[in-house]
Amino acid sequence: MSIMQYNGGSVIAMVGKDCVAIASDLRLGSQALGISSNFQRVFPITDRIYLGLPGLATDVTTLRERFRLRVNMYTIKEEREIEPEAFAHLVSSTLYEHRFGPYFIEPVIAGLSKTPTGGIKPFIAATDLIGCINFAKDFVVAGTASAKLFGVAEGLWEPDMEAEDLFETISQTLLNAVDRDAFSGWGAVVHVITKDKVITRKLKARMD
């Protein structure tokens, strides 16, 4: 078994119309042994940026604190809130610094970036464990159920979905994918980021 699969867990982010959603399962395992059904993998970075960290659980905790420090340093130095694009490159450079002894994490970034005209634009990206960024216009996936997430998302995702439709789509995608993966599941949490608010909902899933 790969070290990336050791603790299990999966994350997906999807783009909608002036909104973006990120969701993860809640299982923490030690290979096939279940340890917790309430393990947080998605963290708020700012009011408009959320970060998902599937992979080795110890590195999830380490990187969450490291990114919190770096974002705070950026905010103090620049005297403004970090934009999603800048944060994606911050994540990439942090991982690439440790490329010879990498963190076993494949981050997923979702947020709303400001346009020069004053509007907002949905932004999603994912990187591999040494920081190679994958920008996407539709959805990004990571974790042990990523192959299943790709398959279901390809079938369900549509462009320009409103916030409620986006929530339904990402929820169905995640729940159906993790049901087919032994190392993910045990409930899910979904964050839908709109220009006015962030809607967070917990989902019940199969517990077997």
KACORJO-V138716 format. One line per field, one symbol per residue. ss: DSSP state (@ for helix, = for strand, . for the rest). phi: phi as a letter, one per 40 degrees, with the letter a starting at -180 (. if undefined). burial: b if it has 24 or more other C-alpha atoms within 12 Angstrom, else e. A space follows every 10 residues. Layout:
BEGIN
ss=???
phi=???
burial=???
END
This chain:
BEGIN
ss=..@@@....= =====...== =====..=== ..====.... .===....== =====.@@@@ @@@@@@@@@@ @@@@@@@@.. ...@@@@@@@ @@@@@@@.@@ @...====== ====.....= =======... ..====..== ===..@@@@@ @@@@@@.... ..@@@@@@@@ @@@@@@@@.. .......=== ====...=== ===.....
phi=.ccccdcgha bbbbcbcfaa bbaacbcbbb fcccbabacc bbbccbcbbb bbbchccccd cccdcccccc ccccccccfa cccdcccdcc cdccccdbcc acccbbcbbb abbccdcgcb bcbbaabccb gccbcabbab bahccccccd cccdcbcbcf ccdcccdccc cccccccccb bcbbhfhabb bbbbccabbb bcbcbcbb
burial=eeebbbbbbb bbbbbbbbbb bbbbbbbbbb eeebeebebb bbbbbbbbbb bbbbbbbebb bebbeebbeb beeeeeeeee ebbbbbbbbb bbebbeeeee ebbbbbbbbb bbbeeeeeeb bbbbbbbbbb bbbbbeebbb bbbbbbebbb ebbeebbeee bebbbbbbbb bbbbbbbbbe bbbbbbbbbb bbbbbeebbb eebebeee
END
